[in-house]
């Protein structure tokens, strides 16, 4: 049970301390950056793995890690594809080469101080409640003479 709680709390801490922010016009995407690419209208894309090509119909949003960014072309390792159509099961190392359009939105995952402060405040309040309940229970257990 402790191991499970440790894993769940670690995931909560790691995911709650970041958000997706729009990429600035002059900003260059670094390899291993996690991004979302939201298309203005659904696009048909093709992902590849070695020589196998996977058709991705009507993709609305792609979550991925940047492998390369050259000029206006992005090569992503696909993490998740959002679409209202059924998508093929992609292997973990599927790649997508895409040129975002002018109306498409690219957002990068960054540290969020607001979320981190909220997490710290929430943990502090929860800790105070646990300590209060523990002392209340302890004082009720003492015999009165």
N, C-alpha and C positions, 0 to 999 in steps of 0.2 A: 504494500500500500504506500509506503514511503517513497519507493522508487517511482511509482505512478504519479504521486503528488509532485515529486521533484521534476519529472518530465513535463507535466502540465504547467507548473509554475514557470519553468524555464522557457517554454514556448510562449506563454503569456507575456513574460518580461521582454523577450526578444522581439515579438511582433508588436507589442504595444509602444515601443519606443521609436517607431519609425512611421513615416507616411510617404505617399507619393506626391511629389511637387513637380510642376511643369518645368521642362528644360528651357533654360534661357537661350536666346538666339545665338549668342557667341560661345556657348558652353559646348565642349567636346566630351562625348560620352567615353568613359574609360572602360576597358575590358573588365568583365566580371560585375559591372553595374547591373542592378536589377531594375528593369523599366517596364512600363506599360505603354502599349501603342494602341490608341483608340482611334478607329477609323470613322470618318464623318458619315460614310455609308458603307454597308457590308461589302467586303471584297473577297473574291476568290483567290486563294493563295496556294502555294505548293511548298511543302516542307520536304527536306531530303535527309537521308541517312545513307551514307556510302553512295550506292547507285540506285537506291530505292526512292521513288517519289510518292509522296502522300498528298492527295488532293484535299484541300481544306475549303469547303464551300461556305460562302456568306459569313466570313469571319468579321465580328464586330470589335473584338479586343484581344490583344495578345499580351501575355505576361512572359517575359524572357530575360535571360542574362546576355549582355552584350559580349560577343566574341571579337568582333571588329566593327569599327565605324570609320568609313572612308568617304569623305565628301558628303553626299546625301544618302549613301547606301548603308544600311545596317545589316549585320549578320548576327542573328540571335539564336541562342540555344533555347528552345521553347520549353516553358514551364507549364503554361496553361493557355488554352484557347477558349474564348467565349463566343458562342454563336447560338442562334435559335434552331440551327440544324444539327443533326447528328454528325459528329466528327469521328474520324478513324482513331484507333488507339495508336498513339505515337510512342516510339521508343524514347528512352531518356536522353539520348544524344541526337535527337532530331534537330535539324538546323533550318532556319528560315532567313532568306535574303529578301529584304524589302526596302523600297524607297518610300518613306512617308510623304504624303501629299501636303500641300500647303494648309489644308483644312484638317488634317489629322493631328491628334494630340499625342505628344510624347511626354511622359512623366517619369521621373527617376525617384527611386526609393532613397530617402535621406533620414537622418536622425531628426527626431521631433522633440524639442525641449518641452513643449507644452504637454505632450502625451507622457513624457518621462516624469514631469512634475506632478501630473495627475496620478500616475502610478505610485509615486513615492507618497503622496498625500493619502491615497487610498490604503496603502499598506500601513501607514502610520495610524490611521483611524481604526483599521481592523485590529492592529496590535493593541491599541488602547482599549478597545472593546474586550478583547480576549483577556488582557490583564485585569480589567475591571471585573469581569465575570469570575475570573479565577480568585481574586481577593474576596469577592462577595461570597463565593461558595466556601472559601477557606474560613472566613469569619463566621459563617452560619454553622460550620462544623465544630467550632470550639464550644466546649461546654461552658455554661454560665454558672458560677457558684454563688 
